[in-house]
Amino acid sequence: MDQKGNPEKADPAAAVAAAQPTPVAASPNAAQVLAFLRQNPSFLTDHEELLAILTPPAHQRGDNVADMQRFMLERLREELARLKGQQRLLISTSRSNLMSQNRIHAAVLTLISATSFEHLIQIVTSDLAVMLDIDAVTLCIEAGDHTTGLNHPFAGLQLLEIGMVNHILGSKRDALLADHAPGDVEIFGSAAGLVRSQALLRLSVGTGTPNGLLALGSRRPAKFKPGQGTELLCFLARALDVVVSEWLAI
């Protein structure tokens, strides 16, 4: 409506203009980019990440003359890519180690919470596999006078020949990790077929007690591997030593 109360007439040109789609801004052309960089000479200094993707110009210095500046820039770019890869690997490894630490700590707290010796054995041979994200856990004890009460072993409890622990680990080693290694039936029993990598940890409950092994197995061939840190795994084995000795009053 106009000021006199008469209906306003629609402007055909305005209606047509309103119906047109909003134009999309075109990407700048080479001349515009060049003009922008001339007006902002510190742009590349302020955005160093662009150096990793820009192709440096080759200087023509005559036949059979190498362009060392271009060579150095390419080497710098390769080094930057390598460092970024190492950074990603370090972050991934740190996250994995933190997850492993949390799992080991939770497993130790569960061992401490056992309400009986039988419950403790059940935790070790059943619950630890789930808590540690592996496929098989067995408790191995060298048979002898101290195992006469185990005429009916628990599931997951393996009896070994005297001296077998030292034969496997050696006299001074407390842990042995192996990748791409099938499980041994003497150690993993019926679960041996699942095992493709393993960690064997010495158990030493106390003086006069038989040697033992805490055997951890995984169907993933590289879950455990030589060179991998064993501090957390040995901490788990030592914690189990303490809890077993408390229940057996050793």
N, C-alpha and C positions, 0 to 999 in steps of 0.2 A: 504494500500500500504506500502511495506517495503522501505528501503532507496534506493534500486536499481530500484524502480518503479514497482516491481512485486506485484501482489495482495497477501495480507496476507491470509494464510489458517486459517479457523475458528478452534478454539480449542474446540473439542467436550465436553471435561470435563468442560470447563468454561461455555459453553452454558447450559449444564445440571444443573450446580450449580446456574446459573442466573435464571433458570426457577423454582427453588425450592422456595416455599413460605418462607417469613421471619419468623423464629421461634419465638413463643411467649414466653416471659420470664415466667418461672414457678414461682408460689407462693413459698415463703420461707417455708421450713419445720420447725418442732419444734426445731431441733438442731441449725439451722441457726438463728432462732429468739432468742434462748437462748444465742448463742454466741454474737449476736448483743447487747443484754441487758447487758451482762457481760462487753462488751467493752464500753458501754454507761450507766453507773450506774445512771445517773441523768435523764434518758429519761422519766420515769414516773413522776418525779418531774416537768419536763418541760412541760409535757402534762397531767395536772391534770384531764382533761375531761375523760381520760380513766378509772379513778377510778370509774366512774358512771356505767360502763358497764362490768368491769372485775369482776370475781367471786373470792372473797378472799379464801385462803386455810383454811381448818378447822384444828385446832390444837388438837391433841389427848392428852387429859390430864387424861385419865382414865374414867371408867364408872361413870355415873351420875354427871359429871363435865361439866358445860356449858362453851362454848368457848366465852368469853366476847368480845374478839377482833373482832371475826366474827360478833357477834351481834351488836357491835358498828358501824362497817363498813356498815352493812345492814341498820341500822337506819340512818346513815349519807346519804346513797344513797336515802332512802325514803324522807328524809328532802330536799335533793337537788332537787328531782323530784317535791316535793310540792312547793318549792320556784320558780322553773321554771314555774309551772302552774300559780302561783300567778302573776308572771311577765308578762306572756302572757295575763292574764285577765286584769291586770293594763294597759297594752298597748292598748288593745282593748277598755277598758272603756274610756281611755284618748282620743282616736281617735273619739269615739262616742260623747263624751262631746264637743270636738272641733267642730264636725259637727253640733251638736245641737246649739252651740253658734253662729256659722256662720249663721244658718237658722233664729234664733231669731233676730239677728242684721239686716239681710236682710229684715225680716218682718217688723221691726220697721221703717226702712227707707222707706218702701213702704207705711206704714200708714201715715208717715209725708208728703209724696208726693201727698196725695189725693187732688184733685182739687175742691171737693165739699163734702158736708155732705153725699149726696147720693152715691158719688164715694167711700167715706170712708166705708160706710156700705157694698158696693159691694166688696171692698177689704177684709173686715173681713169675710164675709159670703161665698165668692167664692175663692179668691186668696190665703188666708192663708192656706187652706187645702193642696194645691199643694206645697206651700213654706215650710210647716212644715212636709210634708210627712205623712199626716194623712188623714182620710176619711170623717170627718164631723166637721164643725165649725158652731156654732150658737151664736147669741148675744141675751141674755135673759134679759128682763127688767120687773121689777115689775109694773103691771098696776096700774094706778091711775090718778090723775089730770094732771101729767106731760106727760102722753101718749095720751092725747086727740087728738093730731095731727097725731096719727098713726092709723087712721081708716083703712088704707090699708097697713098693715105691709109689709116690704120688705121680699123677700124670704130669709130664714135663720134667721129671727128675730122672737123670741118667746116672748110672753107676759105671765108673771107669776103672781100669786096671791100675794098680799101684804104680806110681812113677809116670803116668801118662801126661799129667799136667806139665811137669818139667820137660817131658819129651816134646810137647807141643810148643810151649812158650820159651823153653830154656830156663836156666836157673835164676836169671837176673831180670827177665822181662816180665812186666805185669799185664801187658796188653798186646794182642796181635790182631791186626786188621787186614782183611784180604778182600779184593774185589774180583769179580768174574770167577768166583770160586764156588763150586757145588758143595752143598752141605754134607757133612760126614754123619752117617747113620749112628755111629757110636756117640756122637755129641748131640745131634738134633733129633734122634729117634725118627718117629713117623713123619716129622715136619721137614726132614732133610731134603725132600724133593722140591720144597718151596724156595730153598736158600740159594741165592746167587752171589751174595756178598755177606761177610760175617765179621763180627767183633768178638774175640774171645778174651775174657777178663779174669785174671787170677783172683781167687778167693782164698783168704788165709784168716780163718776165724780165730785161731789161737794156738798156742804151743800144745803139741800132742794131739791136735785134731787133723783129720785127713785134708789134703789139698783139694781144692775145687775150682770150678770154672763157672762163670756166668756167661752163657753163650747167647749172643744176639744175632739173628739172621734176617735178611731182607731179600725179597724177590727182585729188588732193583740192583743190577750188577755193580753200580757205582755208589750205592748208599754208604758203604764202608770201604775205605781204600787206604793203602799204605801212604804214609806222610800226613794223614789227617790227624788233627790234634786229638789226644786221648785223655786230656785232663778231666773233662766232665764225665767221661765213661768210667775212669778210674775212681773218681769221687763217688759215683753210684755204687761201684763194687765195694769200696771201703765202707760206705754207709751200710750196705747189706751185711758185711762182716760184723759190724758193731751190733746190728739188730739181732742177727743170728746168735752171737755170743751172749747177748742178754737173755734171750729165750732159753738157751741151753745152759745158762748159768755157768759159763766158762770163765 
